[in-house]
Amino acid sequence: MERDQKSQRRLRDELYNAHAAARSEGRLPTAGEITRNHIPFLEAVIEETSRCSTIVPTVIRESIVDTDVLGYPIPKGTMIFFVINAEGFLQPAFEVDEAKRAETSRQAKHLYGNWNPEDIGEFNPLRWLKAEKPSRQDVFDPHAGPQLTFGAGPRSCFGRKLAYVELRIAVTLLTWTFELLEMEERLSNLETEDYFTLLPRNCYVKLRKIKY
């Protein structure tokens, strides 16, 4: 958000509009107000931040039967690492021979979109929004493109809903209370340390308190 001042200003404006009572009363919105109000751009900012920060670099699954993926044999008991910051996520996807896809894979292709390869590596919350017909209002689309931060399927992270609640509250209160001012590159970049999760190497902020 510090690196994208335009998105930061839009998010703050939309939060102020959505929580007009709190704004007029000169107070912070309550946790109840934050969780009740649906703000598509807030959802988009959270999802795009998660996509770009790649908190968890891989999702791991073990094959329980002999199978193959795109013609490559995968024996039973093989540990499969899904890298979620590679091609298709933060880099343009590579070509796949459709004839090698399983039938179930071809049937599921329409469930998720694909990221525009021209800006796939950039922070852009708008990629998660679509205009709803006939009102043309922005709607958050969780299936706009590939995302595996919390895994997928029946074994996805059981704490996902709680994490989103916490993120909505934290991002709302921080954006409501502070401006995140731009900083020099050496103190604000996307370099990480690889542990069980990816930790930021340079995590500094320069804040300006907002009077509300």
ZAMARGU-4260 file (C-alpha; in steps of 0.2 Angstrom, whole numbers, plus 5000, padded with zeros to 4 digits):
<rodrens>
0) 5000/5000/5000 | 5015/5012/5003 | 5021/5008/4985 | 5003/5011/4978 | 4997/5028/4985
5) 4982/5028/4972 | 4975/5012/4979 | 4978/5017/4997 | 4969/5033/4994 | 4954/5024/4986
10) 4953/5011/5000 | 4953/5025/5013 | 4939/5034/5004 | 4929/5018/5002 | 4931/5014/5020
15) 4925/5032/5025 | 4910/5030/5014 | 4905/5013/5020 | 4907/5018/5038 | 4899/5035/5037
20) 4892/5034/5055 | 4909/5031/5063 | 4917/5045/5052 | 4904/5058/5057 | 4906/5053/5075
25) 4924/5055/5074 | 4928/5037/5080 | 4935/5021/5073 | 4923/5008/5066 | 4919/4994/5078
30) 4924/4976/5074 | 4905/4972/5071 | 4903/4986/5059 | 4919/4980/5049 | 4913/4962/5048
35) 4896/4967/5043 | 4900/4979/5029 | 4905/4972/5013 | 4918/4983/5004 | 4923/4975/4987
40) 4939/4986/4986 | 4944/4981/5003 | 4943/4962/4999 | 4952/4966/4983 | 4967/4974/4992
45) 4968/4960/5004 | 4968/4947/4991 | 4981/4956/4980 | 4992/4959/4995 | 4991/4940/4998
50) 4995/4936/4980 | 5010/4948/4979 | 5017/4944/4996 | 5017/4925/4994 | 5016/4922/5013
55) 5017/4903/5010 | 5029/4899/4995 | 5022/4881/4992 | 5007/4869/4995 | 5012/4851/4997
60) 5002/4836/4994 | 5005/4817/4994 | 4999/4807/4979 | 4988/4792/4986 | 4987/4783/4970
65) 4998/4781/4954 | 4994/4795/4942 | 5001/4806/4929 | 5001/4825/4927 | 5002/4831/4909
70) 5010/4815/4904 | 5023/4814/4918 | 5021/4798/4929 | 5018/4802/4948 | 5020/4786/4958
75) 5009/4783/4974 | 5017/4791/4989 | 5026/4805/4980 | 5027/4822/4988 | 5021/4835/4976
80) 5026/4854/4979 | 5014/4867/4971 | 5025/4883/4970 | 5013/4897/4971 | 5024/4912/4966
85) 5030/4905/4949 | 5022/4904/4932 | 5004/4908/4932 | 5004/4917/4948 | 5017/4931/4948
90) 5025/4927/4931 | 5017/4923/4914 | 5011/4905/4913 | 5020/4893/4901 | 5011/4884/4887
95) 5002/4868/4891 | 4997/4855/4878 | 4978/4854/4881 | 4978/4836/4874 | 4989/4831/4889
100) 4977/4838/4902 | 4965/4826/4911 | 4947/4827/4907 | 4943/4833/4924 | 4956/4847/4922
105) 4948/4853/4905 | 4931/4853/4913 | 4937/4864/4928 | 4947/4877/4917 | 4932/4889/4917
110) 4931/4890/4936 | 4945/4902/4938 | 4952/4916/4927 | 4970/4919/4921 | 4980/4935/4926
115) 4985/4947/4912 | 5003/4942/4908 | 5007/4961/4905 | 5005/4966/4923 | 5005/4949/4932
120) 5020/4954/4943 | 5013/4971/4948 | 5001/4976/4963 | 4984/4979/4956 | 4969/4976/4967
125) 4957/4981/4952 | 4961/4963/4945 | 4950/4956/4958 | 4935/4967/4953 | 4922/4965/4940
130) 4907/4976/4935 | 4890/4968/4940 | 4876/4969/4927 | 4865/4980/4926 | 4871/4991/4940
135) 4889/4991/4934 | 4895/4992/4952 | 4911/4984/4957 | 4910/4966/4964 | 4924/4956/4971
140) 4928/4941/4962 | 4937/4928/4972 | 4939/4917/4956 | 4947/4931/4945 | 4963/4921/4944
145) 4974/4908/4952 | 4977/4910/4971 | 4983/4896/4983 | 4988/4906/4999 | 4977/4895/5009
150) 4978/4879/4999 | 4963/4872/4990 | 4950/4858/4991 | 4944/4849/5007 | 4962/4851/5015
155) 4963/4869/5013 | 4968/4880/5029 | 4954/4878/5042 | 4959/4895/5049 | 4955/4904/5032
160) 4939/4913/5038 | 4947/4919/5054 | 4962/4925/5045 | 4951/4935/5033 | 4941/4943/5048
165) 4958/4948/5056 | 4964/4955/5040 | 4948/4965/5037 | 4949/4973/5054 | 4968/4976/5054
170) 4969/4984/5036 | 4953/4994/5040 | 4960/5002/5056 | 4977/5005/5049 | 4971/5013/5034
175) 4958/5023/5043 | 4971/5029/5056 | 4987/5032/5046 | 4994/5037/5029 | 5008/5025/5024
180) 5020/5037/5016 | 5032/5032/5002 | 5050/5027/5007 | 5066/5024/4999 | 5069/5007/4990
185) 5082/5000/5002 | 5069/5001/5017 | 5054/4996/5007 | 5055/4982/4994 | 5048/4964/4992
190) 5064/4954/4997 | 5060/4940/5008 | 5068/4927/5019 | 5063/4909/5016 | 5058/4900/5032
195) 5042/4889/5034 | 5033/4905/5028 | 5041/4919/5018 | 5046/4934/5030 | 5050/4951/5024
200) 5068/4956/5024 | 5065/4975/5025 | 5048/4978/5034 | 5048/4997/5038 | 5034/5010/5038
205) 5033/5029/5038 | 5017/5034/5046 | 5007/5050/5047 | 4993/5050/5059 | 4976/5055/5052
210) 4964/5066/5062 | 4946/5058/5062
</rodrens>
